[in-house]
Amino acid sequence: IVTTDAYPDRKYEGLIRQISPEANRQKATVQVKVKILNPDDYLRPEMNASVAFLGDPPAGGAPSRRQVSVPASAVRGGAVFVFRDGKALRRAVRTGARRGTAVTVEQGLEAGEVVIVNPPEGLKDGARVRAAGA
């Protein structure tokens, strides 16, 4: 599901068209190209957009729960640190399948939460932190 920053109330369905074979290690990102299935006149080239990736529906057609994946480097001791209001909040998670450098989080994390990708050793729950580039 794709939403643009300019029109957050408009939602578009899309399909993954291409996944870059290389990751940007400094930003902990992978470029993914998404094809919009139902474009309209509101969409313009170079618009900022957010994409929520949904898993395939299970057999029987029941709707699937959104899958959350994080870089494996973000998981330490069965937990991740979430960035919220200038603080690092420790969150226990249950992980699942690992795909390349990413791991699926089955429980303990919601889609859209900001995760600290490479938490330093000794980072404590509630510690004040700054976002990179801030």
C-alpha positions in Angstrom: 0.0 0.0 0.0 1.5 3.3 -1.1 0.7 6.7 0.3 2.3 10.0 -0.7 3.4 12.8 1.7 1.4 15.3 -0.4 -1.9 13.3 -0.3 -1.8 11.0 2.8 -5.5 10.2 2.5 -5.1 8.7 -0.9 -3.9 5.1 -0.9 -2.6 3.2 -3.9 -2.0 -0.6 -4.4 1.4 -1.6 -5.8 3.6 -4.6 -6.6 7.3 -4.9 -6.0 8.9 -4.4 -9.4 12.6 -4.6 -8.4 14.7 -5.1 -5.3 18.3 -3.9 -5.4 20.8 -6.6 -4.8 23.0 -4.3 -2.7 22.2 -2.5 0.6 23.4 1.0 1.6 25.2 -0.1 4.8 25.5 3.5 6.2 21.7 4.1 6.0 20.8 0.4 6.5 18.5 0.6 3.5 17.7 -1.4 0.4 16.2 0.2 -2.7 12.9 -1.3 -3.7 11.0 -0.2 -6.8 7.2 -0.5 -6.6 4.8 -0.3 -9.5 1.6 1.5 -8.8 -1.4 -0.5 -10.0 -4.0 2.3 -9.9 -2.2 5.6 -10.7 -4.2 8.8 -11.0 -3.6 12.5 -11.8 -2.5 13.2 -8.2 0.7 11.3 -8.7 3.8 13.1 -10.0 7.4 12.0 -10.6 9.8 12.4 -7.7 7.0 12.6 -5.1 7.9 11.4 -1.6 5.9 8.3 -0.7 5.7 5.6 2.0 5.1 2.0 1.3 3.6 -0.6 3.7 4.6 -4.1 2.5 2.0 -6.8 3.0 2.7 -10.5 3.0 1.0 -13.0 0.7 -2.4 -14.1 2.0 -2.3 -17.6 3.6 -4.1 -20.5 1.9 -7.9 -20.1 2.3 -7.8 -16.4 1.5 -7.8 -15.1 5.1 -6.2 -11.7 5.4 -2.6 -11.7 6.5 -1.0 -9.8 9.4 1.5 -7.2 8.3 5.0 -8.5 8.5 7.7 -6.4 10.1 11.4 -7.0 9.2 14.4 -5.3 10.7 18.1 -5.6 10.0 19.5 -8.5 12.1 22.0 -6.0 13.6 19.1 -4.3 15.4 18.2 -7.4 17.4 20.3 -7.9 20.6 19.5 -10.3 23.3 15.9 -10.9 22.0 15.1 -7.2 21.9 15.4 -4.1 19.8 15.6 -0.4 20.7 12.8 1.8 19.3 13.4 5.5 18.9 10.6 7.6 20.3 10.6 11.2 21.6 14.4 11.4 21.7 14.7 8.2 23.8 15.8 4.7 23.1 13.1 2.3 24.4 14.0 -1.4 24.8 11.4 -3.7 23.3 11.4 -7.5 23.7 10.7 -9.2 20.4 10.1 -12.7 19.1 11.9 -13.2 15.8 11.2 -15.5 12.9 12.8 -16.2 9.5 16.0 -14.6 8.5 16.4 -13.4 4.9 19.8 -12.1 4.0 20.6 -9.3 6.5 17.0 -8.9 7.7 15.0 -10.8 10.3 11.2 -11.0 10.6 9.8 -9.8 13.9 6.8 -11.9 14.7 5.9 -10.2 18.0 6.8 -7.1 19.9 7.1 -4.5 17.1 4.5 -2.7 15.0 4.9 -1.5 11.4 6.0 2.1 11.2 8.0 2.2 14.5 11.5 3.6 14.2 14.2 1.0 15.2 17.8 1.8 16.1 19.6 -0.3 13.5 23.0 -0.6 15.2 22.5 0.1 18.9 25.8 0.6 20.7 26.9 -1.8 23.4 25.7 -0.6 26.8 22.7 1.3 25.5 20.1 1.4 28.3 16.3 1.6 28.1 15.2 5.2 28.3 18.6 6.7 27.3 18.4 10.0 25.4 19.5 9.6 21.8 19.6 11.6 18.6 18.5 10.5 15.2 21.4 10.3 12.7 21.7 13.6 10.8 19.6 15.5 13.4 
